[in-house]
Amino acid sequence: MLIHITSKMQKKLHVPLATAFPAAGSYPHLRWYANLFRANRRQYILTVNPASLYSVLLPGQGITNAGIYQQALWPALEQQLEADNMQPIYQSHLAPYTDNVVFVKTANPSILGSMNNMVARMSFFLAKKDLNLSLVQISSRMNTCPFKAVGYRYAQDVFFQLFTNKETST
């Protein structure tokens, strides 16, 4: 599993970045981007699959190193997939790789641009206390929002296609 992290995220996790790492081209579901942001005086971590822009939102409080981040990410990702009606994907395609994680520097500015767009939208939902949305519900809203980077398709649909269309690659 390859997780590209921003410099803010690297400072929070106190993790060295790998300079040599395996290519994830034939396994786009094993590549993720993570960014730390603030909304309403609280820290949040947005983790996104760059091939699909499928996102998971985590609270940033209490996450102080890479191990704690991973302990929070995997259950949150599994919960998000369940909320988006893709329960089997975690166990069959992601869980076997969660023990072997490599942190690297962000590589694609367009993914960061899409993530910044998501952060703006998520910050809006986090600020609207009257909506009373959970982090999973906010992520589900992002996952059913069309993005230019994936051909104006829904991230949820594109992520699902990674597992049904064997010719898809990043």
PASESE-112278 format. One record per residue (C-alpha): residue number from 0; residue in one letter; x, y, z. Coordinates in steps of 0.2 Angstrom, whole numbers. Each point is the difference from the previous one (the first is absolute). Layout:
BEGIN
+-----+---------+-------+-------+-------+
| num | residuo |    xx |    yy |    zz |
+-----+---------+-------+-------+-------+
| NUM |       A |     X |     Y |     Z |
...
+-----+---------+-------+-------+-------+
end
This chain:
BEGIN
+-----+---------+-------+-------+-------+
| num | residuo |    xx |    yy |    zz |
+-----+---------+-------+-------+-------+
|   0 |       M |     0 |     0 |     0 |
|   1 |       L |     7 |    17 |    -5 |
|   2 |       I |    -6 |    16 |     9 |
|   3 |       H |     6 |    16 |    -7 |
|   4 |       I |     0 |    13 |    14 |
|   5 |       T |     1 |    19 |     0 |
|   6 |       S |    13 |     9 |    10 |
|   7 |       K |   -13 |     5 |    13 |
|   8 |       M |    -4 |   -19 |     2 |
|   9 |       Q |    18 |    -5 |     1 |
|  10 |       K |     3 |    12 |    14 |
|  11 |       K |   -15 |    -6 |    10 |
|  12 |       L |     5 |   -18 |    -3 |
|  13 |       H |    18 |     2 |     3 |
|  14 |       V |     4 |   -13 |   -14 |
|  15 |       P |    14 |    -1 |   -12 |
|  16 |       L |    -4 |     0 |   -18 |
|  17 |       A |     6 |   -15 |   -11 |
|  18 |       T |    10 |     5 |   -15 |
|  19 |       A |    -1 |   -16 |    -9 |
|  20 |       F |   -17 |    -9 |     0 |
|  21 |       P |    -9 |   -13 |   -10 |
|  22 |       A |   -11 |     6 |   -15 |
|  23 |       A |   -19 |    -1 |     3 |
|  24 |       G |    -4 |     2 |   -18 |
|  25 |       S |    -9 |   -17 |    -2 |
|  26 |       Y |    -8 |     1 |    17 |
|  27 |       P |    -8 |    18 |     1 |
|  28 |       H |   -10 |    -5 |    15 |
|  29 |       L |    16 |    -1 |    10 |
|  30 |       R |     5 |    18 |    -2 |
|  31 |       W |    -7 |    14 |    11 |
|  32 |       Y |     3 |    18 |     4 |
|  33 |       A |    -2 |     8 |    17 |
|  34 |       N |    -1 |    18 |     5 |
|  35 |       L |    -3 |     8 |    17 |
|  36 |       F |   -11 |    15 |     1 |
|  37 |       R |   -10 |    11 |    13 |
|  38 |       A |   -18 |     4 |     1 |
|  39 |       N |    -9 |     8 |    15 |
|  40 |       R |    16 |    -1 |    10 |
|  41 |       R |     2 |   -18 |    -2 |
|  42 |       Q |    12 |   -11 |   -10 |
|  43 |       Y |    -6 |   -12 |   -13 |
|  44 |       I |     9 |   -12 |   -12 |
|  45 |       L |    -7 |    -3 |   -17 |
|  46 |       T |     7 |   -16 |    -8 |
|  47 |       V |    -4 |    -2 |   -19 |
|  48 |       N |     3 |   -13 |   -13 |
|  49 |       P |     7 |    10 |   -15 |
|  50 |       A |    -6 |   -12 |   -14 |
|  51 |       S |   -18 |     3 |     6 |
|  52 |       L |     0 |    14 |    12 |
|  53 |       Y |    -9 |   -11 |    12 |
|  54 |       S |     2 |     8 |    17 |
|  55 |       V |     0 |    -4 |    19 |
|  56 |       L |    -1 |    14 |    13 |
|  57 |       L |     8 |    -3 |    17 |
|  58 |       P |     1 |    11 |    16 |
|  59 |       G |    18 |     5 |     2 |
|  60 |       Q |     0 |     2 |    19 |
|  61 |       G |    10 |   -13 |     8 |
|  62 |       I |     9 |    -6 |   -15 |
|  63 |       T |    18 |     4 |     4 |
|  64 |       N |    10 |   -13 |   -10 |
|  65 |       A |    -1 |   -12 |   -15 |
|  66 |       G |    -6 |   -15 |    10 |
|  67 |       I |   -14 |     9 |     8 |
|  68 |       Y |    -5 |     7 |   -17 |
|  69 |       Q |    -1 |   -17 |    -7 |
|  70 |       Q |   -10 |    -7 |    15 |
|  71 |       A |   -13 |    14 |    -4 |
|  72 |       L |     1 |    -1 |   -19 |
|  73 |       W |    -4 |   -18 |    -3 |
|  74 |       P |   -16 |    -1 |    11 |
|  75 |       A |    -6 |    17 |    -7 |
|  76 |       L |     3 |    -6 |   -18 |
|  77 |       E |    -9 |   -16 |     3 |
|  78 |       Q |   -15 |     9 |     8 |
|  79 |       Q |     0 |    12 |   -15 |
|  80 |       L |     0 |   -14 |   -12 |
|  81 |       E |   -15 |    -8 |    10 |
|  82 |       A |    -9 |    17 |     0 |
|  83 |       D |     2 |     1 |   -19 |
|  84 |       N |    -6 |   -18 |    -3 |
|  85 |       M |    17 |    -7 |    -4 |
|  86 |       Q |     4 |   -11 |    15 |
|  87 |       P |     9 |   -15 |    -8 |
|  88 |       I |    13 |    11 |    -8 |
|  89 |       Y |     9 |     4 |    16 |
|  90 |       Q |     2 |   -18 |     5 |
|  91 |       S |     4 |    -7 |   -17 |
|  92 |       H |    11 |    14 |    -8 |
|  93 |       L |     6 |    11 |    14 |
|  94 |       A |     2 |    -8 |    17 |
|  95 |       P |    14 |   -12 |    -6 |
|  96 |       Y |    11 |    15 |    -4 |
|  97 |       T |    -3 |    10 |    16 |
|  98 |       D |    16 |    -7 |     9 |
|  99 |       N |    12 |     6 |   -14 |
| 100 |       V |    -2 |    19 |    -1 |
| 101 |       V |    13 |    11 |    -8 |
| 102 |       F |    -2 |    19 |     3 |
| 103 |       V |     7 |    11 |   -14 |
| 104 |       K |    -1 |    18 |    -6 |
| 105 |       T |   -15 |     6 |   -10 |
| 106 |       A |     3 |    -2 |   -18 |
| 107 |       N |   -15 |     7 |   -10 |
| 108 |       P |    -5 |    18 |     1 |
| 109 |       S |   -17 |    -3 |    -8 |
| 110 |       I |    -4 |   -12 |    14 |
| 111 |       L |     4 |    13 |    13 |
| 112 |       G |   -11 |    12 |    -9 |
| 113 |       S |   -14 |   -12 |     0 |
| 114 |       M |     3 |    -3 |    19 |
| 115 |       N |     0 |    19 |     3 |
| 116 |       N |   -17 |     1 |    -9 |
| 117 |       M |    -6 |   -14 |    12 |
| 118 |       V |     7 |     9 |    15 |
| 119 |       A |   -10 |    15 |    -4 |
| 120 |       R |   -16 |    -9 |    -2 |
| 121 |       M |     3 |   -11 |    15 |
| 122 |       S |     4 |    16 |    11 |
| 123 |       F |   -17 |     7 |    -5 |
| 124 |       F |    -8 |   -16 |     6 |
| 125 |       L |    10 |     0 |    16 |
| 126 |       A |    -5 |    18 |     3 |
| 127 |       K |   -18 |    -3 |    -2 |
| 128 |       K |    -5 |    -7 |    17 |
| 129 |       D |   -18 |     0 |    -4 |
| 130 |       L |     3 |   -14 |   -13 |
| 131 |       N |     7 |   -11 |    13 |
| 132 |       L |    10 |   -11 |   -12 |
| 133 |       S |    12 |   -14 |     5 |
| 134 |       L |    17 |    -1 |    -8 |
| 135 |       V |    -6 |   -15 |    -9 |
| 136 |       Q |   -15 |    10 |    -7 |
| 137 |       I |    11 |    14 |    -5 |
| 138 |       S |    12 |   -12 |    -9 |
| 139 |       S |   -15 |    -8 |    -9 |
| 140 |       R |    -6 |    17 |    -6 |
| 141 |       M |    18 |     2 |    -8 |
| 142 |       N |     0 |   -17 |    -7 |
| 143 |       T |   -17 |     3 |    -9 |
| 144 |       C |     6 |    17 |    -7 |
| 145 |       P |     7 |     1 |   -18 |
| 146 |       F |    18 |     5 |    -2 |
| 147 |       K |     8 |     6 |   -16 |
| 148 |       A |    16 |   -10 |     4 |
| 149 |       V |   -10 |   -16 |    -2 |
| 150 |       G |   -10 |     6 |   -15 |
| 151 |       Y |   -15 |     7 |    10 |
| 152 |       R |    -4 |   -17 |     7 |
| 153 |       Y |    -4 |    -4 |    18 |
| 154 |       A |    16 |    -5 |    10 |
| 155 |       Q |   -10 |   -15 |     7 |
| 156 |       D |    -4 |    -7 |   -17 |
| 157 |       V |    18 |     3 |    -6 |
| 158 |       F |     7 |    -9 |    15 |
| 159 |       F |   -12 |   -15 |    -2 |
| 160 |       Q |     5 |    -1 |   -18 |
| 161 |       L |    18 |    -2 |     5 |
| 162 |       F |    -5 |   -18 |     6 |
| 163 |       T |   -12 |    -4 |   -14 |
| 164 |       N |    11 |     6 |   -15 |
| 165 |       K |    17 |    -8 |     0 |
| 166 |       E |     6 |    11 |   -13 |
| 167 |       T |    -1 |    16 |    11 |
| 168 |       S |    17 |     7 |     5 |
| 169 |       T |     7 |    17 |     7 |
+-----+---------+-------+-------+-------+
end
